[in-house]
Amino acid sequence: MSSAENESVADIVRAIQEEKSLSQREIAEELRRNPRMVSKILRGETSGEWYREALTELRDRGEVTKHPGRRRSKSGNIVPVRAKVDEKHPLTKDDKGRIKAPVAVPEETAEGRWTKKPPKRFSNRRAYGSGGDRHYSTTMHPTNADSRSRGISAIHDNVRSVAKSQKNVDKRISLNVTLSNGRMVEVGSKSGYFSSDILRTVKEKFGGDMHKFLIDQIGKTYAADDFEKSKITGVDMTVFDAKRTPARSRKRR
């Protein structure tokens, strides 16, 4: 579908939900915004014009390469947004005794990246195809501990996202791992894993450690001396519909 001048932003959001099988939360993540903003667009409480370009790209290309910047006042300052109520942002009252929701100044985005940049060589890109197909690509530094921690955490979050996206059809995930010696390793069989099986195995067998799961799976296919001196520097996940359901699935096909 190509964009049209008379097409509302809400129409674009609904097209993304239908064609890409993305939830409001996932669309908000791609915009680097709170899910409330997507909900407001769908309810007609805001036109959402500020996000038209990014949402159109998400619908047509399956990814956002340039995220919308933060709104600024005439003085050039970032406009504060509503914040989550917590110790840092408590509820207050105005001079008439009315309760005021807390606000905070968000971080700006620039050329599709947070200005508060992650550690060297950490990235987590997502692309969405039709019918719920997805591709996740995560890279991390071979020695930077913070980068590696963020990378492994992102991989775990990606699998959770896939599991949550399942509605009437279970999803399988094929994994390709890149090692610091440059070698690319296909993990598991070509038919991949059920996303729910990965999460259960990581939790029950590896105490929630996704890195240990990946190392274990590589070891089932390749001799230990092929990779034990190398470190995981990247994981590519391709997501597709399962042809059969896992034993524990409650979905009816």
N, C-alpha and C positions, 0 to 999 in steps of 0.2 A: 504493500500500500504506500502510495506517495503522499506527502503532506500537501494540504490545500489551505489556502488563505482563510477559508470560511470554516475550517475544521477546528473545533475547540480543543483546548489542552486536555480536558476531561475525556474527550473522544480518543485522544492519543493514549492516555493512560489505560482506558478500557481495552484498546486494541493490544497493548502490551500484555495486559492480564490474560486476554484470550489467546493471542498468538504465541506468546513466550511462556505462558503459565507462571507468571511472576506474581507474588503476593504484594500487597501494599508495602509491607515491611521491606521486601527485597527491592522494590522500585525506589523507596526512600533511601536505601543504602547506596544505590547507584548515583543518586543525586547528592549524597552526603547531607541528607536532611532528616528531620524527624518524621516518622510515619504520619503524624498528625497533619503535615502539610499535604501529603497525597490524599488523605481523607477529605481535607477541606476542598481540594480541587474537584474531587468526585462529587461532593455535595453541592458544589456551586458557590461555596463561601468565598472563594478567590478564583480569579481567572487562570492563574498559574502561568501567565505569559512569560514570566521570568525564567521558567523551566522548559519552554517550548522546544528550544534548540536541542537541549540535552535529551529530552524525552523522545523527540523525533529520531535522534540518532540511536537511542536504545531500541526503539521499535524497528527501524529500518536496518541497522547494522548489528544489533544484538549486544552492543556495549556502548559505554559513554567514555569518550576519549578526552573531553574537555568539560569539566564540571562547572556549573553556574557559580559565579562569584557571589559573595555576600552583598546584600543591599547596603547602601551607604547614604548617609544624610547629606544635606547640601554642603556641610562643612567638611565632608570627606570621611567622616568616621563611620565605622561599621555599626549598623542599627542593631541594638540589643534584641534578643529573642527570649521567649519564655523558657525558663529553666526548670528542671526537675526539683521538687521540694526536697531538700536534705539539710544537713548541718551547715553546709557552705551557703546554701540558698534557702533560708527559712521564709515562711510567710510573714508579711509585715502588714501594718495598717497605715492608711493615709491620715491626714489631719482631721478627717471627718469620721475616723474610726472604721472605715471600710477596709476589708481584707484585700491585700494586693498580692498577686502572684509574683514570685521572684523572676528576675530576668538576668541574663548574662550576655556578655559580648562573645560571639562565636569566633573561631579561627577562620581566617580567610582561605580561599582556595586560589591557586594560580596555575593556569595551563593544565588543569585536570589533576593537580597534585596538592596535597595539604602543604601549607607553608611550613608546618612543623614536620619536617621530613623524617621518614623512618630510617633505621640504620642502613649503612652502605649495602647496596645490592639486595635489599629486601623488596619484594613486590608481590602483589596478589591480584591478578587480573581475571576478570570473568567475562564470558561472552555467552549470549543466549540465542539458541536457534528456535525453530518452530516446534510446536508440540511438546515443549518442556525439555528438549535436548539442550545440554549446556557444556561449556568447556571452562575449566579453571586451570590457571597456570601460576604456580607459586615458586619464587626463587629466593634463595637466602645465601648469606656469606658463609664460606667454609669454616671460618674461625671466629667470627664475631658472635659472641654468645647471645647478645641481645637480638641480633638479626635472626639467628637460628631459632630462638625461642618464639619470636613473632611468626616466623615461617611455619614451624610445626603447629603452632596454635591456629594459624590461618587455615592450614590443611584440615585440621580437625573441624573447624567451623564450617569449612566448605562441605564436608561430608554431612554434617548436621543439617546444613541448608538443603542439601539434596533430599535427605530423609524427610524433612518437613514439607518439601514440595510435592511429595507423593500424595495423590488423591485417589484415583481409581486404578492406577497402574503403578506397580513397583518399579523402582529405578535400579539399574546396574551401573557400576563405575569401573572403567578400565584405567589402570594406573601405569604411568611411565615415569621412572625415576632417573634423574641425572646425577651422576657422581662427580666429585671434585677432580677425578682423573679424566673427565670428559666423556666417560662411557655412559650410554643410555641403556637402562635396564627395564624391560617389560615385566611388571610384577603380576603374578597370578596368571590365569588363563586368558585367552582372547575374549572370552565371554564376560570377563570381569567379575566383580563382587556385587552382591546386594548391598546397598548402602546401609541398611539396618544391620546386616551381618557384620560389617566393618565396625560400626559403633559398639555392638555387643561384644565383639572379640577384644577390641581395644580396652573396654571397661573391665570385662571379666578375666581376661588372660594377662593383660599388660598394665593393669591398674590405672587406666586412662592415658597411658603414654603412647601417643600416635607414632613417635619416632621408633620405639621398640617394635611396634607392629610392622612398620615398613622394613626394618632390618630383618625381622623374622621372616617376612614373606620373600625378601630378596634371597635369603639363605636357603629357601626351599627350592630355588631354581638354579642358583649359581654357587659355586664353591666359595667357601669363606675367604680364601686368599685372594679372590678376585675383587673384593670390595672392602675388606676389613680395614685396610689402610686409607681408604677413601671415605669422604663424608658426603651425605646427601646435600646437594645444592639446588635441587629443583624437583618439583613434582607436577606432572600434567595429568589432569583428571578429565576424562571424557564421559559424559553422562547420557544414558539412553534407556529406552523402555525395555523392561525385562520381558522375555518370551514366556517365562513361567514364574510362579510366585515362590518365595522362600517358604520353608516348612512352617515357620511361625507367623507368616503373614495372615492377616484377617481380611485381606481384600478378596473380592470375588471377581473372577475374570469371565 
